[in-house]
Amino acid sequence: MTEGRLTRMLIALCAGVFLVTSAGASTAPFLNFIARDLSVSLPAVAHLFSIQALTWGISSLVAGLLADRFQRRRILVAGIFLIGVMRLGFATSDTYSAAVTWQVLSGIGGGAFMGLVYAVVSEHAAPETRGRAMSWVITGQSLSLVLGVPLVTLLGTFGGWRGAIATHAACVLLTAIGVRLATPPDPPVQPHAQRPKTPYALLFKPKLMALLVAGTTERLCFAIVAIFLPAYLQHAYNIPLSGLALVLALVAAGNLTGNILGGRIADKTRSRPRVFAIGSACTAVLALPLLAWHPGLTVSVVLGFVYSFVNAAGRPSLMATLAEVPKEIRSALFGLNITMASIGWLMAGSVGGTLLAVGSFTALGAFAAGVAVLGCALALYSAPKPR
């Protein structure tokens, strides 16, 4: 693949990841409004994230396993198209049960897309540039906080949460066309009888599994802030939606900056798992003061920026490390990785919602700190010993 074509593909996939990731995070600023309109409690609305994450995780694993049989591009396009249609349905929900149904179906589409996007990038990017190539995709996730959540929040000031989510869904459907055009077609699929047996047993090596679980801890720490920080800031400082959009953009800029720098570090370091471990350790230090301390809005925003920065800086190193597995299991591995990441979102919504119901934001911060410490330990375990 030429450099120009690779760049076009990365831009299209970045846009797709931006919108698909926003499908979950963009609901966060409207938790209180959705709870009121659907006549349910705030923790019940938070559990909608867990419901979507559950089907997202299952779908990503299935997509990874089936990629070589049905071709990646078909699954990518079908997944992003499906999530766009389902988000339109969510915007029309009049009952909590209807919202649950649309979340289940949108999770299937999101998982199918995200389960393969990293495998597609690693397939076409050279090993020595995979850190930066992965950061393109992760940038889409970062932009979902930097631009996606604030923009949808602003849309909500005009059309309410329903209008904001419907507009987002329309953008997802348009982007599906770009992904279809920019992603190269897969080579013809070999007949089943001629394909060599896939060495799936390699997926269960202890150090590789430790890396996957470490990735789950990072996503959990990311998801806690994405889901609950808007509600925390509204609770602590009584910020209106218009002001919250700007605050969230400033906080999420740390995620974007950390991801860009992290991609460059990943291509220069000799021990990518150790880079991830350092980021997790810093996340652990910052989690409790971010959600438990009330020093004033300005200091809270600075804490949020730094937290987002260190949380994001290690992720390109993690993804580039996972891409080092044999080609035959790469799709399955990245599908499993998204499944594990969905467990992080699932725990953030379910455990986080429960802690918020029976405890406080302080308990939520302590939980995030403990999870980050676990991620640091797992990454250090998986790192190769220095020579």
Secondary structure as GFF3:
##gff-version 3
##sequence-region A 1 387
A	DSSP	alpha_helix	3	25	.	.	.	ID=ss1
A	DSSP	three_ten_helix	28	30	.	.	.	ID=ss2
A	DSSP	alpha_helix	31	38	.	.	.	ID=ss3
A	DSSP	alpha_helix	42	70	.	.	.	ID=ss4
A	DSSP	alpha_helix	72	91	.	.	.	ID=ss5
A	DSSP	alpha_helix	96	124	.	.	.	ID=ss6
A	DSSP	three_ten_helix	127	129	.	.	.	ID=ss7
A	DSSP	alpha_helix	130	143	.	.	.	ID=ss8
A	DSSP	pi_helix	144	148	.	.	.	ID=ss9
A	DSSP	alpha_helix	149	182	.	.	.	ID=ss10
A	DSSP	three_ten_helix	192	194	.	.	.	ID=ss11
A	DSSP	three_ten_helix	200	204	.	.	.	ID=ss12
A	DSSP	alpha_helix	206	237	.	.	.	ID=ss13
A	DSSP	alpha_helix	241	266	.	.	.	ID=ss14
A	DSSP	alpha_helix	272	292	.	.	.	ID=ss15
A	DSSP	alpha_helix	297	313	.	.	.	ID=ss16
A	DSSP	alpha_helix	315	322	.	.	.	ID=ss17
A	DSSP	three_ten_helix	327	329	.	.	.	ID=ss18
A	DSSP	alpha_helix	330	358	.	.	.	ID=ss19
A	DSSP	alpha_helix	361	382	.	.	.	ID=ss20
###
